Amino acid sequence: MPRAFSSSSPSRSPPRQRHALPPPPHHRRTLSSTLVEESVADAAALVKKWHPDVPCSLFLHDAAGQAEEEEAHGFLRAAAELHRAMLFFAADTTNPSSQSGHGLVQAQALLQTAMRRLQRELQFLLDKHDESQQQAAGASSSSILRAVAKAMMAAGYGKECISIFKSHRRTALATNLQRLLGFSPPAATASGSNSSSSLFHKLTWEQIDGKIIPSWIATATVAFTSLFTGEKDLCDTVFARDDAAVGEAVFAAIANDQAMSVLAVAEAAVARARRAPERLFRVLDVHDALTEVLPALLSVFGDNAEVATRAAAVVAKVGEAARATLSSFEAAIHKEPSKATVAGGAVHPLTRYVMNYLVFLADYQEGLALIYEQADAAGAESVSVVASGNVVSPEHYSSSSSSMSSFYSYSYRPIHRLVSVLLGKLDAKAGCYKEVALSYLFLANNSKYVANKVAGSGRLQGVLGEEWAEVQSAKARAHVDVYVRAAWSKVMSAMPQEPPEVVEAAVLEAVGMQDQWVAADEVMGAALRAAATAAVVPKYRMFYRRYGAAVRLTPGDVVTMIAALFGGPWHQTAVAEPLQRHLQDPKSNTKPRRPQQLFASQIEKSSACT
């Protein structure tokens, strides 16, 4: 008998039999494949109906009903089903390769046709978005755009979708900017472009001042607060909900070049100002517009964007141009020849020009303050002191140097500087007059004109301070007092001790000398006549009482002649009649010089200074 196996004996398992893999089962149509094939068939019918060659829009209808809307959404679902069918057939191992390959090819062909339809719909929708002016319609087209873009990107056609979107929106944005500007803005880059300069080089400043800059200001306001904001919102709606990076990239591709072109127009226009003082106000207009739209620009493009960097550079260049122009204007005042005086001590044309200039400049005080603060900040950052090989930090330098601090504080006040330079130049011009009286009349007239200009401009008075004009008016009154003492000094010194004919000759000489001198205005003329009358007439009355009939000029004659000075009411006859009586008197042994002759001699004296 065969030996039985015991538990203690080593077990020997018979070798396992290796069985071959079972043959693959015969193909059976699964439920999944059946459903996929049915969905492809349904999609094929819808794709065939809305072939890309169909001219009308699937999504846009004059009066879209529920059926049309359902069909449009059904087309998007069909596109998604075709994409899923492709993935299914590509991964299906249960079907013979011939059958799965056929399904894959069919689904792919149908999907390509559907995508061509959606590309055309994308164009339709973008055109509709351009035409839409109503907020509700705009919002509706944006939502449909998002649905179409999402379907294309989900099906792997994102590149085509973005390309169409970018191309269309760039063209639309450029068209809007050209319409607003009145011309096509030249292309620009982050580092600047010469194309704008070349364009404006062909234009006169009058064309730039009258058309280009006003148009640019209006365009920049609309562009950075509305157009670019609208483009950013559209990109966010269509793309950024799914991928913020995609939305940002699409917006940058659409708007960056256009925004920098707008900035390049401002830079080129300002460059044409060429530091001419009369062109400064347009430069400041551009600077004000830039600073006004800058928050919106940063909000749309981002603080670290290429456009933000370019905008900061343009703002800095415009500010630099404004400071350079003011420096040139200040230098021009300094260079004005001190010997170039005006006849009769009148208000100097330089005074009128500078004060009128400052009245306009005061309207830009906030922008000027910002311009000089920016220069201060830039200067502080660049300040360094090298001593014994060590660099002292800007913070240490500014904190340890009161002179630097005071300099920057003073540099914030260009209007103060300019008016101070003007007053210094007027003092120099006054010193050129040979007649002391005419010198102080010139100072009185010009000081009063300056004071009146400041008092008459609320903005300028606010810049210089409320007491500033009062101080200048007080100076003008002091100059009047000195003028009267100098103009009538011979008369005043002659009356106590000289004979009547000497006193009368001194009076006629004084009147003749002042006959062609002028006052800044009627108020100043009245003040000059009143001061002269108060200083001379009371003493002349005492002189007349003392000598009686020996005096040919009565106190009334003196009053009348003084009243005729500086455009007084009797200017034509007040001097001539007393003088004619005096000359016709056979007892007269004086030979007074005629007023016109006296004035002619003054012209000769003054011309020596000019």
C-alpha positions in Angstrom: 0.0 0.0 0.0 1.2 3.4 -0.6 2.6 5.1 2.3 0.4 7.5 4.0 1.5 11.1 4.5 2.0 12.1 8.1 1.9 15.6 9.4 5.5 15.3 10.5 6.7 14.3 7.1 7.8 17.1 4.7 5.0 18.1 2.5 5.5 18.0 -1.2 2.9 20.0 -3.1 2.4 19.0 -6.7 3.7 21.6 -9.1 1.0 24.1 -10.1 -0.3 24.0 -13.6 0.2 27.3 -15.6 -3.0 28.1 -17.5 -3.0 30.3 -20.5 -5.0 33.6 -20.4 -8.5 33.2 -21.5 -9.2 34.4 -25.1 -10.7 37.8 -25.3 -14.4 37.7 -25.2 -16.4 38.4 -28.3 -17.2 42.2 -28.7 -20.4 43.2 -27.1 -21.9 46.7 -27.4 -21.8 48.1 -23.8 -24.3 50.6 -22.4 -21.6 53.3 -22.2 -20.5 53.0 -25.9 -24.1 53.0 -27.0 -24.9 56.2 -25.1 -21.7 57.8 -26.5 -22.6 56.9 -30.0 -26.1 58.2 -29.6 -24.8 61.5 -28.2 -22.4 61.8 -31.2 -25.4 61.2 -33.5 -27.4 63.9 -31.8 -24.5 66.3 -31.9 -24.0 65.6 -35.6 -27.5 66.7 -36.4 -27.1 69.9 -34.5 -23.7 70.6 -36.0 -25.0 69.9 -39.5 -27.9 72.4 -38.9 -25.5 75.1 -37.7 -22.7 74.5 -40.1 -20.0 77.3 -40.1 -21.3 78.4 -43.5 -24.7 79.3 -42.1 -24.6 83.2 -42.3 -26.9 83.9 -39.3 -26.0 83.7 -35.6 -26.9 80.8 -33.4 -26.8 83.0 -30.2 -28.0 86.3 -31.5 -31.7 86.8 -32.5 -33.8 89.9 -32.8 -36.4 88.3 -30.6 -34.9 85.1 -29.2 -37.5 82.8 -27.6 -37.0 79.9 -25.2 -36.6 77.4 -28.1 -33.8 79.5 -29.7 -32.0 79.9 -26.4 -32.3 76.2 -25.6 -30.9 75.3 -29.0 -27.9 77.6 -28.5 -27.2 76.1 -25.1 -27.8 72.7 -26.7 -25.1 73.4 -29.2 -22.6 74.2 -26.4 -23.5 70.9 -24.7 -23.1 69.1 -28.0 -19.6 70.5 -28.3 -18.8 69.3 -24.8 -20.3 65.8 -25.6 -18.2 65.5 -28.7 -15.0 66.3 -26.7 -16.0 63.7 -24.1 -16.7 61.2 -26.9 -13.3 61.7 -28.3 -11.7 61.0 -24.9 -14.0 57.9 -24.5 -13.1 56.4 -27.9 -9.4 57.1 -27.4 -9.5 55.2 -24.1 -12.0 52.5 -25.0 -10.4 49.1 -25.0 -13.6 47.1 -25.2 -14.2 47.9 -28.9 -12.2 46.7 -31.8 -9.6 49.2 -32.9 -11.5 49.7 -36.1 -14.7 50.6 -34.4 -13.2 52.9 -31.7 -11.0 54.5 -34.3 -14.0 55.2 -36.5 -15.8 56.8 -33.6 -12.8 58.9 -32.6 -12.4 60.2 -36.2 -16.1 61.0 -36.5 -16.2 62.8 -33.1 -13.1 64.7 -33.9 -14.4 65.9 -37.3 -17.6 67.0 -35.8 -15.9 68.8 -33.0 -13.7 70.7 -35.4 -16.8 71.7 -37.3 -18.4 72.8 -34.1 -15.4 74.8 -33.1 -15.4 76.6 -36.5 -19.0 77.5 -35.8 -18.1 78.8 -32.4 -15.2 80.8 -33.8 -17.7 82.5 -36.1 -20.1 83.0 -33.2 -17.3 84.6 -31.3 -16.9 87.2 -34.0 -20.6 87.8 -34.1 -20.7 88.3 -30.3 -17.7 90.6 -30.3 -19.3 92.7 -33.0 -22.5 92.8 -31.1 -20.6 93.9 -28.0 -19.1 96.8 -29.9 -22.5 97.9 -31.1 -24.2 97.5 -27.7 -24.5 100.8 -25.8 -27.0 99.7 -23.3 -25.8 98.2 -20.0 -28.3 95.3 -20.1 -27.4 94.3 -23.6 -23.7 94.6 -22.8 -24.0 92.3 -19.8 -26.0 89.8 -21.8 -23.4 89.6 -24.7 -20.6 89.3 -22.1 -22.2 86.3 -20.5 -22.7 84.6 -23.8 -19.1 85.4 -24.8 -18.0 83.7 -21.6 -20.1 80.6 -22.4 -18.7 80.4 -25.9 -15.1 81.0 -24.7 -15.5 78.4 -21.9 -16.8 75.8 -24.4 -13.9 76.4 -26.8 -11.2 76.3 -24.1 -12.7 73.2 -22.6 -12.6 71.5 -26.0 -8.9 72.4 -26.4 -9.4 75.4 -28.6 -8.3 78.0 -26.2 -5.5 79.3 -28.4 -7.9 80.0 -31.2 -10.4 81.6 -28.9 -7.9 83.9 -27.3 -6.4 84.8 -30.7 -9.7 85.9 -32.1 -10.7 87.7 -28.9 -7.4 89.6 -28.7 -7.3 90.6 -32.4 -10.9 91.9 -32.3 -10.6 93.8 -29.1 -7.2 95.4 -30.1 -8.8 96.7 -33.2 -11.9 97.9 -31.4 -9.9 99.7 -28.7 -7.6 101.3 -31.3 -10.7 102.5 -33.2 -12.2 104.1 -30.1 -9.0 105.9 -29.2 -8.6 107.2 -32.8 -12.1 108.5 -32.7 -11.6 110.3 -29.5 -8.2 111.7 -30.3 -9.0 112.6 -33.9 -5.9 110.8 -35.1 -4.3 107.4 -34.7 -1.8 107.4 -31.8 1.6 106.1 -32.9 2.8 102.9 -31.6 4.9 103.1 -28.4 6.9 100.8 -26.2 7.9 100.8 -22.6 11.1 102.6 -23.4 9.4 105.3 -25.5 9.2 105.8 -29.2 10.2 108.4 -31.7 7.1 107.9 -33.8 5.1 110.3 -31.8 7.9 112.9 -31.9 8.1 112.5 -35.6 4.4 113.0 -36.0 4.3 116.1 -33.9 7.4 117.5 -35.5 5.4 118.2 -38.6 2.8 120.3 -36.6 3.1 123.8 -35.3 2.8 124.6 -31.6 -0.5 126.3 -32.3 -1.9 123.1 -33.7 -0.6 121.1 -30.7 -1.8 123.7 -28.3 -5.2 124.2 -29.9 -6.1 120.7 -30.9 -3.7 117.9 -29.9 -3.4 118.6 -26.1 -7.1 119.4 -25.5 -8.1 116.3 -27.4 -5.5 114.2 -25.5 -6.7 115.4 -22.1 -10.3 114.5 -23.0 -9.2 111.1 -24.4 -7.0 110.2 -21.5 -9.8 110.9 -19.1 -12.2 108.7 -21.0 -9.6 106.0 -21.8 -8.2 105.3 -18.4 -11.5 105.8 -16.5 -13.8 104.0 -19.0 -12.4 102.3 -22.0 -9.5 100.4 -20.4 -11.7 99.7 -17.4 -14.4 98.3 -19.7 -11.8 96.1 -21.5 -10.5 94.8 -18.1 -14.0 94.0 -17.0 -14.7 92.2 -20.3 -11.5 90.1 -20.0 -12.3 89.2 -16.4 -15.8 88.2 -17.4 -14.8 86.0 -20.3 -11.6 84.5 -19.0 -10.5 85.4 -15.5 -13.2 83.5 -13.6 -11.6 80.3 -14.6 -8.0 81.4 -14.7 -7.0 84.8 -13.5 -3.6 84.5 -15.2 -5.3 84.0 -18.5 -7.5 87.1 -18.1 -4.6 89.2 -17.1 -2.5 88.1 -20.0 -5.3 88.7 -22.5 -6.0 92.1 -21.2 -2.3 93.0 -21.2 -2.0 91.9 -24.9 -5.0 94.0 -25.8 -4.4 97.2 -23.8 -0.8 97.6 -22.9 0.4 98.9 -26.3 -2.6 101.1 -26.7 -2.2 102.6 -23.2 1.5 103.4 -23.8 0.6 105.0 -27.1 -1.7 107.4 -25.3 1.0 108.2 -22.8 3.5 108.7 -25.6 1.3 111.3 -27.2 1.5 113.3 -23.9 5.2 113.0 -23.7 5.8 114.1 -27.3 3.4 117.0 -27.0 5.1 118.3 -23.9 8.5 117.9 -25.5 7.4 120.5 -28.1 6.9 123.0 -25.4 10.7 123.5 -25.3 10.7 125.5 -22.0 8.8 128.4 -23.5 7.1 130.2 -20.6 3.9 130.8 -22.4 3.6 127.1 -23.1 4.0 126.1 -19.5 0.3 126.1 -18.8 -0.3 123.3 -21.4 2.4 121.3 -19.8 0.7 121.8 -16.4 -2.6 120.8 -18.0 -1.1 117.5 -19.1 0.4 117.0 -15.7 -2.9 117.6 -14.0 -4.6 115.2 -16.4 -2.0 112.5 -15.8 -2.2 112.7 -12.0 -6.0 112.7 -12.2 -6.1 109.5 -14.3 -3.2 107.8 -12.6 -5.3 106.1 -9.8 -7.6 104.6 -12.4 -4.6 103.5 -14.5 -3.0 101.8 -11.5 -6.3 100.2 -10.5 -6.8 98.7 -14.0 -3.2 97.8 -15.0 -1.8 97.2 -11.5 1.0 98.9 -9.6 3.7 96.7 -11.0 2.6 96.6 -14.6 4.6 97.8 -17.5 2.0 100.5 -18.2 2.3 101.7 -14.6 6.1 102.0 -15.0 5.7 103.9 -18.2 3.1 106.2 -16.7 5.3 107.0 -13.8 8.1 107.9 -16.2 5.9 110.2 -18.3 4.6 111.9 -15.2 8.2 112.5 -14.1 9.2 113.8 -17.5 6.3 116.2 -17.6 7.1 117.5 -14.1 10.7 117.9 -15.1 9.6 119.9 -18.2 7.5 122.1 -16.0 10.3 122.8 -13.5 12.7 123.5 -16.3 10.3 126.0 -17.9 9.9 127.8 -14.6 13.6 127.9 -14.2 14.0 129.3 -17.7 11.3 131.9 -16.9 13.1 132.9 -13.7 16.4 133.2 -15.6 14.7 135.4 -18.2 13.6 137.8 -15.5 17.1 137.9 -14.1 18.5 138.6 -17.6 16.1 141.4 -18.3 18.3 144.5 -18.7 18.0 146.7 -15.6 18.6 149.8 -17.7 15.6 149.1 -19.9 13.3 151.6 -18.1 10.0 153.1 -19.2 9.1 156.7 -19.7 7.2 158.6 -17.0 7.8 155.9 -14.3 4.9 153.9 -15.7 4.2 150.2 -14.9 6.9 148.3 -16.7 5.8 145.7 -19.3 7.8 143.1 -17.4 5.7 143.8 -14.3 2.5 143.3 -16.2 3.7 140.2 -18.0 5.0 138.5 -14.8 2.1 139.3 -12.6 -0.5 138.2 -15.3 1.6 135.1 -15.6 1.5 134.4 -11.9 -2.3 135.0 -11.8 -2.7 132.1 -14.2 0.1 130.1 -12.6 -1.7 130.3 -9.2 -4.6 128.2 -10.7 -2.1 125.3 -10.9 -0.7 125.6 -7.3 -1.8 122.1 -6.3 -0.1 120.6 -9.3 3.0 122.7 -8.8 3.3 121.6 -5.2 3.1 118.0 -6.3 5.7 118.6 -9.1 8.2 120.1 -6.6 7.5 117.5 -4.0 8.2 114.7 -6.5 11.5 116.5 -7.3 12.3 116.7 -3.6 11.6 113.0 -3.1 13.7 112.1 -6.2 16.5 114.4 -5.0 16.5 113.0 -1.5 16.8 109.4 -2.8 19.8 110.3 -5.0 21.6 112.4 -2.4 24.9 110.8 -1.2 28.0 112.2 0.2 31.3 110.5 -0.3 33.8 111.2 2.4 36.9 109.1 3.2 35.4 106.3 1.1 32.1 106.3 3.1 28.7 107.0 1.7 26.4 108.9 4.0 22.8 107.9 3.6 20.2 110.3 2.3 18.3 110.1 5.6 21.3 111.1 7.6 22.2 113.9 5.1 18.7 115.4 5.2 18.4 115.2 8.9 21.8 116.8 9.5 21.6 119.6 6.9 19.1 122.3 7.7 20.2 124.2 4.6 19.1 121.3 2.4 15.8 121.2 4.1 15.2 124.9 3.7 16.2 124.7 0.1 13.6 122.1 -0.6 11.0 124.0 1.4 11.8 127.1 -0.7 11.7 125.1 -3.9 8.1 124.2 -3.3 7.2 127.9 -3.8 8.0 128.8 -7.4 5.5 131.7 -7.3 7.2 133.2 -4.3 10.5 132.9 -6.0 9.3 134.5 -9.2 7.6 137.5 -7.5 10.7 138.0 -5.4 12.9 138.0 -8.5 10.5 140.5 -10.2 10.6 142.9 -7.2 14.4 142.7 -7.1 14.6 143.5 -10.8 12.2 146.5 -10.3 14.5 147.9 -7.6 17.4 147.6 -10.1 15.5 149.4 -12.8 14.4 152.2 -10.4 18.0 152.9 -9.7 18.7 153.8 -13.3 16.4 156.8 -13.3 18.4 160.0 -13.0 15.6 161.8 -11.2 15.1 160.5 -7.6 11.5 161.5 -7.7 10.9 159.5 -10.9 12.7 156.5 -9.4 10.3 156.4 -6.5 7.3 157.1 -8.7 8.3 154.0 -10.7 8.5 152.0 -7.5 5.2 153.3 -6.3 3.4 152.5 -9.6 4.9 149.0 -9.9 4.5 148.1 -6.3 0.8 149.2 -6.4 0.2 147.2 -9.6 1.7 144.1 -8.0 -0.4 144.6 -4.9 -3.6 145.1 -6.9 -2.9 141.9 -9.0 -2.5 139.8 -5.9 -5.5 141.3 -4.1 -7.6 140.8 -7.2 -6.8 137.1 -7.6 -8.1 134.9 -4.8 -5.9 132.0 -5.8 -2.7 134.2 -6.0 -3.5 135.8 -2.7 -4.0 132.4 -1.2 -0.6 131.3 -2.4 1.3 134.4 -1.3 -0.7 135.0 1.9 -3.4 137.5 2.8 -1.0 140.0 4.3 1.3 140.0 1.4 -0.7 142.4 -0.8 -1.2 144.7 2.2 2.6 144.8 2.7 3.1 145.7 -0.9 0.4 148.4 -0.7 2.2 149.9 2.3 5.4 149.9 0.4 3.7 151.7 -2.5 2.4 154.4 0.0 5.9 154.8 1.4 7.3 155.2 -2.1 4.6 157.9 -2.8 5.7 159.9 0.3 9.4 159.8 -0.8 8.3 160.7 -4.3 6.5 163.8 -3.2 9.3 165.0 -1.1 11.8 164.5 -3.9 9.6 166.0 -6.7 8.8 169.2 -4.7 12.0 169.5 -2.7 13.1 172.7 -4.6 9.8 174.4 -4.0 9.7 173.4 -0.3 13.3 174.6 0.3 12.8 177.9 -1.6 9.6 179.1 0.0 11.0 180.0 3.5 13.9 182.2 2.2 13.9 182.7 -1.6 12.2 185.6 -3.4 8.8 185.1 -5.1 10.2 184.7 -8.7 12.5 181.9 -7.6 9.7 180.1 -5.8 7.4 180.5 -8.8 10.1 179.2 -11.1 10.6 176.2 -8.8 6.8 175.5 -8.9 6.6 175.7 -12.7 9.7 173.5 -13.0 8.3 170.9 -10.7 5.0 170.9 -12.5 6.7 170.8 -15.9 8.9 168.0 -14.8 5.9 165.9 -13.7 3.6 166.8 -16.6 4.3 163.7 -18.6 4.8 161.3 -15.7 2.1 158.7 -15.2 0.3 156.8 -12.5 -0.4 153.1 -12.4 -4.1 153.8 -12.4 -6.6 156.5 -11.5 -6.5 155.5 -7.8 -2.8 155.9 -7.7 -3.1 159.2 -9.6 -5.5 160.5 -7.1 -3.2 159.4 -4.3 -0.2 161.2 -5.8 -2.2 164.4 -6.4 -3.6 164.3 -2.9 -0.1 163.7 -1.3 1.4 166.6 -3.3 -1.5 168.9 -2.5 -1.2 168.1 1.2 2.5 168.7 1.2 2.8 171.8 -0.9 -0.4 173.9 -0.9 -0.6 174.8 2.8 3.0 176.1 2.8 2.4 177.9 -0.5 -0.6 179.7 1.0 1.5 181.0 3.8 4.1 182.0 1.2 1.4 183.8 -0.8 0.1 185.7 2.2 3.6 186.9 3.0 4.4 188.3 -0.4 0.9 189.3 -1.6 0.7 190.9 -5.1 4.4 190.2 -5.8 3.4 186.6 -6.4 1.9 185.9 -9.8 0.8 182.2 -9.1 -2.0 182.0 -6.6 -2.6 179.1 -4.3 -5.5 178.2 -6.6 -3.2 178.1 -9.6 -0.9 175.7 -7.7 -3.9 173.5 -6.7 -5.2 173.5 -10.3 -1.8 172.5 -11.7 -1.3 169.7 -9.2 -4.8 168.5 -9.9 -3.9 168.3 -13.6 -1.0 165.9 -13.0 -1.2 162.2 -13.7 -4.3 162.4 -15.9 -6.2 164.8 -13.8 -9.5 166.3 -15.0 -8.0 169.5 -16.3 -4.8 168.2 -17.7 -5.0 170.1 -21.0 -5.4 173.6 -19.5 -4.4 173.6 -15.9 -0.7 174.1 -16.5 -1.0 176.2 -19.7 -3.2 179.0 -18.4 -1.2 180.0 -15.3 2.0 179.6 -17.3 0.7 181.8 -20.1 -0.4 184.6 -17.7 3.0 184.5 -16.1 4.8 184.8 -19.4 2.6 187.6 -20.6 3.2 189.7 -17.5 5.6 192.5 -18.5 6.9 192.7 -15.0 7.9 189.1 -15.0 11.7 188.7 -15.2 11.7 184.9 -14.8 12.3 182.6 -17.7 10.6 179.3 -16.8 11.2 176.4 -19.1 8.2 175.0 -20.9 6.8 171.7 -19.6 7.3 170.0 -22.9 10.9 171.2 -23.0 11.5 170.0 -19.5 10.0 166.7 -20.3 12.2 166.5 -23.4 15.2 167.0 -21.3 14.0 164.2 -19.0 13.7 161.9 -22.0 17.3 162.7 -22.9 18.4 161.9 -19.3 16.4 158.7 -19.2 17.6 157.6 -22.6 21.1 157.7 -21.2 20.0 154.9 -18.9 18.3 152.9 -21.6 
